[in-house]
Amino acid sequence: MNLVTAPGPPPGAAPPPLLAVAHGSRDARHGATVRALVARAAALRPGLRVETSFLDRPGGQATPWSGPPVAQMVERLAVRGHHTVVVVPLLLNRAFHASSDIPAVLAEATAHHPGLTIVQGPVLGPSPLLVAALERRLGQAGVDVGDPHTGVVLASVGSTDPEANAVTAKVAREWRRTGWCAVVTAFASAPGPTTAEAVRRLRADGVRRVAVAPYVLAPGLLPDRIRRGAREAGADAVADVLGDAPEVARLLLHRYDQAAGSPGTAHPPLTA
């Protein structure tokens, strides 16, 4: 299985399909949001086949996830005659799912299709476009972006991988330089401050206005926990999840171009 950068298609050839892989969820909102994001990306790139798949539920139990599993979509694309598939993980950091789960699923899928090459692209984050999407969501929640009197809680699901959490903390530090009086992290399911604790700490530090920005792609149990904690602690504003923000759709295509070896010069530049 090819998991490194592959050369782009020759001039005039159809580009390899993009298979977006998201984490599954029992929450119907999650699958709907992921599909909306992928549809927006597809609309930005006419002529590119774009499909959505989800990681299976661990243990193979019968309860359905959000949509077709990865192996099923790989099978469909192989049957339709595609020789190369570019997989882009819809993940914000390179934790266990990107480094272990997805490669294992792809290796198993390609074992059944020896003539099929699968190229696994980079995860979405970190990226200036994700920060731009966060700012879009905060603006929609009534926050004056970059207000020096506002502190932001960058609330993520969190990971058992300390390096992944460290990357989120770095995003917060760099975002602080854009004008906010403070940007701190919070985690819904990892060691570290919860959203409520982070909001209260900013208040204790004298921050006049506190906004919570979920660093999360789609709704679900843990994003709901973030929102609930923010409200309980008295946050002034809580943004929506990143969802199908235009910046995220552009980033999805950029990661595809990186993996496919396509310069993508005819598409919008990777700036916020």
GULO-85767 format. One record per atom (N, C-alpha, C): z, y, x; residue in one letter. Coordinates in steps of 0.2 Angstrom, whole numbers, padded with zeros to 4 digits, always signed. Layout:
ZYXa
...
END
This chain:
+0000-0006+0004m
+0000+0000+0000m
+0000+0006+0004m
-0004+0011+0003n
-0005+0017+0007n
+0000+0022+0004n
+0005+0024+0008l
+0010+0029+0006l
+0009+0035+0010l
+0004+0036+0014v
+0003+0042+0018v
-0003+0046+0015v
-0004+0052+0018t
-0009+0057+0016t
-0016+0053+0017t
-0020+0054+0012a
-0026+0051+0012a
-0032+0056+0012a
-0038+0055+0015p
-0043+0060+0015p
-0045+0061+0007p
-0047+0068+0006g
-0050+0069+0000g
-0056+0066-0002g
-0058+0066-0008p
-0064+0063-0010p
-0070+0066-0008p
-0076+0063-0006p
-0082+0066-0004p
-0084+0071-0009p
-0088+0076-0007p
-0091+0081-0012p
-0095+0077-0017p
-0093+0079-0024g
-0097+0077-0029g
-0093+0071-0032g
-0089+0068-0029a
-0085+0062-0031a
-0080+0064-0036a
-0078+0059-0040a
-0072+0061-0045a
-0066+0060-0041a
-0061+0065-0042p
-0055+0065-0038p
-0051+0059-0041p
-0047+0056-0037p
-0042+0051-0039p
-0037+0053-0044p
-0036+0049-0049p
-0031+0051-0054p
-0024+0053-0051p
-0021+0057-0055l
-0014+0059-0053l
-0009+0055-0058l
-0005+0052-0055l
+0000+0048-0060l
+0007+0051-0058l
+0009+0055-0063a
+0016+0058-0062a
+0021+0053-0064a
+0026+0053-0060v
+0032+0048-0061v
+0038+0051-0062v
+0041+0051-0068a
+0048+0054-0070a
+0053+0049-0071a
+0059+0051-0070h
+0065+0047-0072h
+0065+0046-0080h
+0066+0040-0082g
+0067+0038-0089g
+0073+0041-0092g
+0073+0041-0099s
+0079+0043-0102s
+0079+0041-0109s
+0084+0039-0112r
+0085+0038-0119r
+0084+0044-0124r
+0084+0050-0121d
+0084+0056-0125d
+0077+0058-0126d
+0075+0058-0132a
+0068+0059-0134a
+0065+0066-0131a
+0070+0071-0131r
+0068+0077-0128r
+0066+0077-0121r
+0068+0072-0117h
+0067+0072-0110h
+0059+0070-0109h
+0057+0064-0113g
+0050+0062-0113g
+0045+0067-0115g
+0047+0071-0121a
+0043+0076-0123a
+0042+0082-0118a
+0047+0083-0115t
+0047+0089-0110t
+0042+0087-0104t
+0043+0081-0102v
+0039+0078-0096v
+0032+0078-0098v
+0030+0076-0104r
+0023+0075-0106r
+0020+0082-0107r
+0024+0087-0109a
+0022+0094-0110a
+0020+0097-0103a
+0025+0096-0098l
+0023+0098-0091l
+0017+0095-0089l
+0016+0089-0089v
+0010+0085-0087v
+0004+0088-0090v
+0004+0089-0097a
-0001+0091-0101a
-0003+0098-0098a
+0002+0102-0097r
+0000+0109-0094r
-0003+0109-0087r
-0001+0104-0083a
-0005+0103-0077a
-0012+0101-0078a
-0013+0096-0082a
-0019+0094-0083a
-0024+0099-0086a
-0021+0104-0090a
-0026+0109-0093a
-0028+0114-0087a
-0024+0114-0082l
-0025+0119-0076l
-0031+0116-0071l
-0032+0109-0072r
-0037+0106-0068r
-0042+0102-0072r
-0046+0105-0075p
-0051+0101-0079p
-0055+0096-0074p
-0056+0090-0077g
-0060+0085-0073g
-0055+0080-0069g
-0049+0082-0069l
-0044+0078-0065l
-0040+0074-0071l
-0041+0067-0070r
-0037+0063-0074r
-0029+0063-0072r
-0025+0065-0077v
-0018+0065-0076v
-0014+0061-0081v
-0010+0057-0078e
-0006+0052-0083e
+0001+0053-0081e
+0005+0051-0086t
+0012+0051-0086t
+0015+0044-0086t
+0020+0043-0082s
+0024+0036-0082s
+0031+0038-0080s
+0035+0032-0082f
+0043+0033-0081f
+0046+0027-0078f
+0051+0028-0074l
+0054+0023-0070l
+0057+0019-0076l
+0057+0012-0075d
+0060+0007-0079d
+0067+0008-0080d
+0070+0005-0085r
+0078+0005-0085r
+0080-0001-0081r
+0085+0001-0077p
+0088-0004-0072p
+0090-0011-0076p
+0088-0016-0073g
+0090-0023-0076g
+0085-0025-0081g
+0080-0021-0083g
+0075-0024-0087g
+0077-0025-0094g
+0082-0022-0097q
+0084-0023-0103q
+0079-0020-0108q
+0080-0021-0115a
+0075-0020-0119a
+0074-0013-0122a
+0080-0009-0121t
+0080-0002-0124t
+0075+0002-0121t
+0070+0005-0124p
+0065+0008-0121p
+0067+0015-0118p
+0063+0017-0113w
+0064+0023-0110w
+0059+0028-0113w
+0057+0033-0109s
+0053+0039-0113s
+0046+0037-0114s
+0043+0032-0111g
+0036+0031-0111g
+0034+0025-0107g
+0028+0025-0105p
+0025+0019-0102p
+0028+0019-0095p
+0030+0013-0092p
+0033+0012-0086p
+0027+0012-0080p
+0029+0013-0074v
+0024+0014-0069v
+0020+0009-0068v
+0022+0003-0068a
+0018-0003-0067a
+0012-0004-0073a
+0014-0002-0079q
+0009-0002-0084q
+0004+0003-0083q
+0006+0009-0081m
+0000+0014-0080m
-0004+0012-0074m
-0001+0010-0069v
-0005+0007-0063v
-0010+0002-0065v
-0008-0003-0069e
-0012-0008-0072e
-0018-0005-0076e
-0017+0000-0080r
-0022+0003-0084r
-0027+0007-0079r
-0025+0010-0074l
-0029+0014-0070l
-0033+0009-0066l
-0031+0004-0064a
-0034-0001-0060a
-0040-0005-0064a
-0038-0006-0070v
-0043-0010-0075v
-0048-0005-0076v
-0047+0001-0076r
-0052+0006-0078r
-0057+0008-0072r
-0055+0004-0066g
-0060+0005-0061g
-0058+0010-0055g
-0052+0013-0055h
-0050+0017-0050h
-0048+0013-0044h
-0050+0016-0038h
-0048+0012-0032h
-0042+0016-0028h
-0041+0022-0030t
-0035+0026-0027t
-0032+0029-0033t
-0025+0029-0032v
-0021+0033-0037v
-0016+0037-0033v
-0015+0043-0035v
-0010+0048-0031v
-0004+0049-0036v
+0001+0046-0033v
+0008+0047-0037v
+0012+0053-0035v
+0014+0057-0040v
+0018+0063-0038v
+0025+0062-0042v
+0030+0061-0038p
+0037+0060-0042p
+0039+0067-0045p
+0041+0067-0051l
+0043+0072-0054l
+0051+0073-0053l
+0053+0074-0047l
+0060+0074-0044l
+0060+0081-0040l
+0066+0084-0041l
+0068+0090-0037l
+0070+0089-0030l
+0072+0083-0028n
+0074+0082-0021n
+0073+0075-0020n
+0072+0073-0013r
+0071+0067-0011r
+0077+0063-0010r
+0080+0060-0015a
+0085+0056-0015a
+0083+0049-0016a
+0088+0044-0019f
+0086+0037-0019f
+0080+0035-0023f
+0079+0039-0029h
+0073+0037-0033h
+0067+0038-0029h
+0066+0043-0025a
+0060+0045-0021a
+0059+0040-0015a
+0065+0039-0012s
+0065+0035-0006s
+0065+0028-0006s
+0067+0025-0012s
+0068+0018-0013s
+0065+0016-0019s
+0067+0018-0025d
+0065+0016-0032d
+0057+0016-0032d
+0055+0022-0031i
+0047+0023-0033i
+0043+0019-0028i
+0045+0019-0021p
+0041+0015-0017p
+0041+0007-0018p
+0047+0005-0021a
+0048-0002-0022a
+0043-0004-0028a
+0043+0000-0033v
+0039-0001-0039v
+0032-0001-0038v
+0030+0004-0033l
+0023+0004-0032l
+0021-0002-0027l
+0025-0004-0023a
+0023-0010-0019a
+0022-0016-0023a
+0027-0017-0028e
+0026-0022-0033e
+0020-0022-0037e
+0018-0016-0039a
+0012-0015-0043a
+0006-0016-0040a
+0005-0014-0033t
-0001-0015-0029t
-0001-0022-0027t
+0004-0026-0027a
+0003-0033-0025a
-0001-0036-0030a
-0002-0034-0036h
-0006-0037-0041h
-0013-0034-0041h
-0014-0029-0037h
-0021-0026-0036h
-0022-0025-0029h
-0024-0030-0025p
-0025-0029-0018p
-0030-0023-0016p
-0035-0022-0020g
-0040-0017-0019g
-0038-0010-0020g
-0032-0009-0023l
-0030-0002-0025l
-0026+0001-0020l
-0027+0007-0018t
-0023+0011-0014t
-0019+0016-0018t
-0013+0016-0017i
-0008+0021-0020i
-0005+0025-0015i
-0006+0032-0016v
-0004+0037-0011v
+0002+0040-0015v
+0008+0040-0012q
+0014+0043-0015q
+0015+0050-0012q
+0015+0055-0016g
+0015+0062-0014g
+0022+0064-0013g
+0023+0070-0011p
+0030+0073-0010p
+0033+0074-0017p
+0040+0075-0017v
+0044+0077-0023v
+0042+0084-0024v
+0044+0087-0029l
+0043+0094-0031l
+0047+0099-0027l
+0053+0097-0026g
+0057+0102-0022g
+0059+0101-0015g
+0061+0106-0011p
+0062+0113-0013p
+0055+0116-0013p
+0054+0122-0017s
+0048+0126-0017s
+0050+0133-0020s
+0046+0138-0017p
+0047+0145-0020p
+0045+0145-0027p
+0040+0140-0029l
+0038+0140-0036l
+0044+0138-0041l
+0048+0133-0038l
+0054+0131-0042l
+0059+0137-0043l
+0060+0141-0038v
+0064+0147-0039v
+0061+0152-0044v
+0054+0153-0043a
+0051+0157-0048a
+0052+0154-0055a
+0052+0148-0056a
+0053+0145-0063a
+0060+0146-0065a
+0065+0145-0061l
+0072+0147-0062l
+0072+0154-0065l
+0069+0159-0061e
+0070+0166-0063e
+0066+0167-0070e
+0061+0163-0071r
+0057+0164-0077r
+0062+0162-0083r
+0066+0156-0082r
+0070+0154-0087r
+0076+0159-0088r
+0079+0161-0083l
+0084+0166-0083l
+0082+0173-0087l
+0076+0175-0085g
+0073+0181-0089g
+0073+0180-0096g
+0071+0174-0098q
+0070+0172-0105q
+0077+0171-0108q
+0082+0170-0104a
+0089+0170-0107a
+0092+0177-0107a
+0088+0182-0105g
+0091+0189-0106g
+0094+0191-0099g
+0093+0188-0094v
+0096+0190-0088v
+0091+0195-0084v
+0094+0200-0081d
+0090+0204-0077d
+0089+0201-0070d
+0083+0198-0068v
+0083+0194-0062v
+0084+0199-0056v
+0088+0196-0052g
+0090+0200-0045g
+0095+0205-0046g
+0098+0205-0052d
+0103+0210-0053d
+0109+0210-0048d
+0111+0215-0045p
+0116+0214-0040p
+0123+0213-0043p
+0124+0214-0049h
+0130+0213-0052h
+0131+0206-0056h
+0126+0202-0055t
+0126+0196-0058t
+0126+0190-0053t
+0131+0185-0054g
+0131+0179-0050g
+0128+0174-0054g
+0125+0169-0050v
+0121+0163-0053v
+0124+0157-0051v
+0125+0152-0056v
+0127+0146-0054v
+0121+0141-0054v
+0119+0139-0049l
+0113+0134-0048l
+0116+0127-0050l
+0115+0125-0056a
+0118+0119-0058a
+0113+0113-0058a
+0114+0108-0054s
+0110+0102-0054s
+0113+0096-0056s
+0110+0091-0057v
+0113+0084-0059v
+0117+0082-0053v
+0114+0083-0047g
+0118+0080-0041g
+0116+0073-0039g
+0118+0071-0033s
+0115+0065-0031s
+0121+0061-0027s
+0121+0055-0026t
+0125+0051-0022t
+0123+0052-0014t
+0117+0055-0013d
+0115+0056-0007d
+0117+0063-0004d
+0121+0064+0000p
+0124+0070+0002p
+0118+0075+0005p
+0113+0072+0008e
+0108+0076+0010e
+0104+0080+0005e
+0103+0076-0001a
+0100+0079-0007a
+0104+0085-0009a
+0111+0084-0010n
+0115+0090-0012n
+0115+0096-0007n
+0114+0094-0001a
+0114+0099+0004a
+0107+0103+0004a
+0102+0100+0002v
+0096+0104+0000v
+0097+0109-0005v
+0100+0106-0011t
+0101+0111-0016t
+0106+0117-0014t
+0110+0116-0010a
+0115+0121-0007a
+0111+0126-0003a
+0106+0123+0000k
+0101+0128+0004k
+0097+0132+0000k
+0095+0129-0006v
+0091+0133-0011v
+0095+0139-0013v
+0101+0137-0015a
+0106+0143-0017a
+0107+0148-0012a
+0108+0146-0006r
+0109+0151-0001r
+0103+0156+0000r
+0097+0153+0000e
+0091+0157+0001e
+0090+0161-0005e
+0091+0159-0011w
+0090+0163-0017w
+0095+0169-0017w
+0101+0168-0014r
+0106+0173-0014r
+0103+0180-0011r
+0098+0179-0006r
+0095+0184-0003r
+0090+0189-0007r
+0089+0187-0013t
+0084+0190-0017t
+0087+0196-0021t
+0094+0197-0021g
+0097+0202-0024g
+0103+0200-0028g
+0104+0194-0030w
+0110+0192-0034w
+0116+0194-0030w
+0122+0195-0033c
+0128+0196-0029c
+0131+0190-0027c
+0129+0184-0030a
+0131+0177-0027a
+0127+0172-0031a
+0126+0167-0027v
+0123+0161-0030v
+0127+0155-0027v
+0130+0151-0032v
+0133+0145-0030v
+0131+0139-0033v
+0132+0133-0030t
+0130+0127-0033t
+0135+0124-0038t
+0133+0120-0042a
+0137+0115-0046a
+0134+0109-0048a
+0137+0103-0049f
+0134+0097-0050f
+0137+0093-0056f
+0133+0090-0060a
+0135+0087-0066a
+0138+0080-0065a
+0135+0077-0059s
+0137+0070-0058s
+0138+0068-0051s
+0140+0073-0047a
+0141+0072-0040a
+0148+0076-0037a
+0150+0074-0032p
+0156+0077-0029p
+0155+0085-0028p
+0159+0089-0030g
+0158+0096-0029g
+0160+0100-0036g
+0160+0106-0036p
+0162+0109-0042p
+0158+0108-0048p
+0161+0107-0054t
+0157+0106-0060t
+0154+0113-0062t
+0150+0114-0067t
+0148+0120-0069t
+0153+0125-0071t
+0158+0122-0075a
+0163+0126-0078a
+0168+0129-0072a
+0169+0124-0067e
+0173+0127-0061e
+0169+0132-0057e
+0163+0131-0056a
+0159+0136-0053a
+0159+0143-0056a
+0158+0143-0063v
+0158+0149-0067v
+0165+0153-0066v
+0170+0149-0067r
+0177+0152-0066r
+0178+0154-0059r
+0176+0151-0054r
+0177+0154-0047r
+0173+0161-0046r
+0167+0161-0049l
+0164+0168-0049l
+0168+0173-0052l
+0170+0171-0058r
+0174+0176-0062r
+0181+0178-0058r
+0184+0173-0055a
+0190+0175-0050a
+0188+0179-0045a
+0182+0179-0042d
+0180+0183-0037d
+0177+0190-0039d
+0178+0191-0045g
+0176+0198-0048g
+0169+0199-0050g
+0165+0194-0051v
+0158+0194-0053v
+0158+0197-0060v
+0154+0202-0061r
+0154+0205-0068r
+0151+0201-0073r
+0145+0198-0071r
+0141+0194-0076r
+0139+0188-0072r
+0140+0182-0076v
+0139+0176-0073v
+0133+0172-0077v
+0128+0170-0074a
+0123+0166-0077a
+0122+0159-0074a
+0120+0154-0078v
+0119+0148-0076v
+0112+0146-0077v
+0109+0143-0071a
+0102+0141-0071a
+0102+0134-0069a
+0101+0130-0074p
+0100+0122-0073p
+0094+0121-0069p
+0096+0118-0063y
+0091+0116-0058y
+0089+0108-0060y
+0086+0108-0066v
+0085+0101-0069v
+0078+0102-0073v
+0074+0096-0072l
+0067+0097-0075l
+0067+0096-0083l
+0071+0092-0086a
+0070+0090-0093a
+0077+0089-0096a
+0078+0090-0103p
+0084+0089-0106p
+0086+0082-0106p
+0093+0081-0107g
+0096+0075-0107g
+0103+0075-0107g
+0107+0070-0106l
+0114+0070-0106l
+0117+0074-0101l
+0115+0074-0095l
+0118+0078-0090l
+0116+0085-0090l
+0110+0087-0092p
+0109+0094-0093p
+0113+0097-0099p
+0114+0093-0104d
+0119+0095-0110d
+0126+0096-0107d
+0128+0092-0102r
+0135+0093-0099r
+0135+0100-0095r
+0129+0101-0092i
+0129+0108-0089i
+0130+0113-0094i
+0126+0113-0099r
+0126+0119-0104r
+0133+0119-0107r
+0136+0113-0109r
+0143+0113-0112r
+0148+0116-0107r
+0148+0114-0101g
+0153+0117-0096g
+0152+0125-0095g
+0146+0127-0095a
+0144+0134-0095a
+0147+0138-0100a
+0146+0135-0106r
+0149+0139-0112r
+0156+0139-0113r
+0159+0133-0111e
+0167+0132-0111e
+0170+0137-0106e
+0167+0138-0101a
+0169+0143-0095a
+0168+0150-0097a
+0164+0152-0102g
+0162+0158-0104g
+0157+0162-0100g
+0152+0158-0098a
+0146+0161-0094a
+0142+0166-0099a
+0140+0171-0096d
+0137+0176-0100d
+0130+0174-0103d
+0126+0170-0099a
+0120+0167-0101a
+0119+0160-0098a
+0115+0156-0101v
+0113+0149-0099v
+0106+0149-0100v
+0102+0148-0095a
+0095+0147-0095a
+0093+0140-0097a
+0087+0139-0099d
+0084+0133-0101d
+0083+0129-0095d
+0081+0122-0096v
+0079+0118-0090v
+0072+0121-0088v
+0070+0118-0082l
+0063+0121-0080l
+0058+0119-0084l
+0058+0112-0087g
+0053+0110-0092g
+0046+0111-0089g
+0042+0114-0094d
+0035+0115-0093d
+0033+0122-0091d
+0037+0125-0087a
+0036+0132-0084a
+0029+0131-0080a
+0025+0137-0081p
+0019+0137-0077p
+0019+0135-0070p
+0025+0138-0067e
+0026+0137-0060e
+0027+0130-0058e
+0030+0126-0062v
+0031+0119-0061v
+0025+0115-0062v
+0021+0117-0066a
+0014+0114-0067a
+0010+0115-0061a
+0010+0121-0059r
+0006+0123-0053r
+0008+0119-0047r
+0015+0118-0046l
+0018+0114-0041l
+0016+0107-0041l
+0016+0104-0047l
+0014+0097-0048l
+0007+0096-0045l
+0002+0101-0046l
-0005+0100-0044l
-0005+0101-0036l
-0001+0106-0034h
+0000+0107-0026h
+0002+0101-0023h
+0007+0097-0025r
+0009+0091-0022r
+0004+0086-0023r
+0000+0086-0028y
-0006+0081-0028y
-0011+0082-0023y
-0012+0089-0022d
-0017+0091-0017d
-0015+0089-0010d
-0008+0090-0009q
-0006+0088-0002q
-0006+0080-0001q
-0005+0076-0006a
-0005+0069-0005a
-0013+0067-0005a
-0017+0070-0009a
-0024+0068-0009a
-0028+0070-0003a
-0025+0075+0001g
-0029+0078+0007g
-0034+0083+0004g
-0033+0086-0002s
-0038+0091-0004s
-0035+0098-0003s
-0039+0102+0000p
-0036+0109+0002p
-0034+0113-0005p
-0037+0111-0010g
-0036+0115-0016g
-0037+0122-0016g
-0042+0125-0012t
-0043+0132-0011t
-0046+0135-0018t
-0048+0131-0022a
-0051+0134-0028a
-0046+0135-0033a
-0040+0133-0032h
-0034+0133-0037h
-0029+0139-0035h
-0025+0141-0039p
-0020+0146-0038p
-0016+0145-0032p
-0015+0150-0028p
-0011+0149-0021p
-0004+0148-0023p
-0001+0144-0018l
+0006+0142-0019l
+0011+0148-0018l
+0011+0153-0022t
+0016+0158-0022t
+0019+0159-0028t
+0025+0163-0028a
+0028+0164-0035a
+0025+0170-0038a
END
